[in-house]
Amino acid sequence: MSKTQQPTNSSILDAHPGPLSFVVGDWDDAKTFYAAVPINGNKLAIIHQANVIKICRTAQSARNFISKHQKMRKKIISYPQTGPLV
């Protein structure tokens, strides 16, 4: 795993563990930091800037959503919308 994807192993002693949580991005930059934490047994909540932005069923779908969300944010940042000219 790369430096930007730090795994956690918080359920190592659980007999029936659900999906493991994981983080993506730089720890020190809130704009690029995402966390996927388990909720309701087998689902993962994706958290970005202290907001739950999506609930996914699998870790792979969570990773896919995070990568799409990162690309979308880069596109919005590189091409900002301008208001109507008066």
N, C-alpha and C positions, 0 to 999 in steps of 0.2 A: 504494500500500500504506500501511496505517496504521502508526503508531509501534509497535504491538504485534506486527506481523509484519515482521521484518527479514529480507530475502532474502540469501542468500550466493551467490557466483558462483565457487566454488572449482574448477570444471571448465571454465573458459573456453578452455583450450588443448587439451583432450582431443578427439580426433577423433570418438569415439562416446560422448558423455557419457550417463550414466544420469540418474535423477531428481536434481534439485537439492535440497539440504538447505534447511530453513527452520525458523524458530523462531516461537513464538506466546507472547505474554504479556510480563510485565514482567521485564526483565533482573535487577532487584534483588530480586525476590520469588520464592523457590524454589517456593512453593505454587502460583503461577499460571504458571510458566515451563515450556514444552514445547519439545522439539526433535525434528525428524524428520531423521534422517541416513541416507544410502544405505548399504545392505549387500547383499552377494551380487549385485552388478550392477544389478538393476532393482527391488529392494525397498527399503522405507523402514522403519527401526526408530524407534518413537516412544519418546522418553526423557522421563521425568518424575521429578524428585527422585532422580536418579542411578540409576534403574531402567528397564530396557526393559520397557514395559508392553504393547506390541503390535508386530507386524510386518505392514505393509500392502503391497499390491502397487502402488498408485498414490498420487500426491500428493493427489488428491481424496478418496480413501478415508481417508487419514491426517488430512486436515483435518476430515472428517466425524466421525471417531473422537475427535479432540481436542475438538471442540465438544460432543459428547455427554458426554465425560468431564468437561468443565468444568461442564456443567449438573448432572451426577450429583453432583459434589463440592459444588456450591452447595446442592443439595437436602439432602445429608447434613449439611452444616454448619448449615443453617438449622433443621433438625429433628433434633437429636441423639437417639439412642436412649437411653433410661434403663433401668437394670437393674431387676430385680424388687424390689418393696418388701417388706421383711421386718418 
